[in-house]
């Protein structure tokens, strides 16, 4: 039993570190890009980039029917059964549906252009900008289907290379365009990035399955089960993106583009970048959890092991982030972004809640309870939007950081209470122990930002980060 536990811990650590490392490389490239973008466009330009990107994401999720998620299951089943004929046929089904959703998504983007312009901007007519984003919607649909094919065929190396190519391309494409065209280059950059990512993905997927045009009659009807499976996940994703768009539109109208740019930078630093440790969840942890989802004891053990390793890996990073943000923000962006430091420091505490929530949330996905998943996600996003509105109204940008943390506390309580009642999930004493110790160190790091500065701040801060790292290293070695 001890040997099995050692192997399980080793497996979780290996794959969490592997996929986290790939994601970390992408983040480093993204940081370099954002540094130049921040210097070239300023907070207002960063806000405009986030607004257009959120719009593209929303329309994509609303029209692409979750195929990039649901198609993986069928292709993977045929792959495991070594039924190459069915795999090849189902690839045609996926490609047919993706072409259809690409056309629908482009049409929706064009038709909604005037509405999106009036809903997201309090100045000027930006209808043409939204219409010009339509090709990006279509290319993202094609990319999603081809990505599902690669996932189903276990081509994880190819997927990692696509991510790296896309990240490098974003650096090479965006900086010259923003330098010469400033904010007028935002829409072209988004479209060009979608094109490069699509081409990189097709380069790998077409080598596996070249395009076939014969025998395509009736293939759309064969994909209805795939579409039904993806609808609930699509709705949850749409609600999440719509919430983000609503928040960004609110900050743009009530505040201005500078406020939006600062919020986006703070959110990126704390939620997006710190979340790279969770990148192994969908690729490795989710299939393992699905395999044991009918066994309560095995489910609890799988969830708790993943939670322990993730908590030990992310905690020292979060403590270091909280302490170092006054240096990190101007280094990664510019001096104009210093007002975001207080917001980002308090928002970083939310990630301690996230690491205790996400592994449990995957139980619902593993059991296929799509409506339950939709309910939990919707409840979180409703609370998130309300808290952001309330926080910004009374405490400005700092209030949005408080709101992010409170929303994650709410999600932690909701998801864990639901899993406790519905699935019989129980956290282990080890998880409680790690969470209490590392959470206390994180809270101490944040308190330090409020009461100290200068030499005492950096001396005590370094001590906290070192202690957190040593405790994690000792536990992981054990």
Helices and strands as residue ranges (DSSP letters): H 2-63, H 67-80, H 84-111, H 113-120, H 127-132, H 134-152, H 156-181, G 182-185, H 186-208, H 219-222, H 224-254, H 257-267, I 268-273, G 274-279, H 280-280, I 281-285, H 286-291, H 296-332, G 335-340, H 341-347, H 350-355, H 358-366, H 370-422, H 429-451, H 454-477
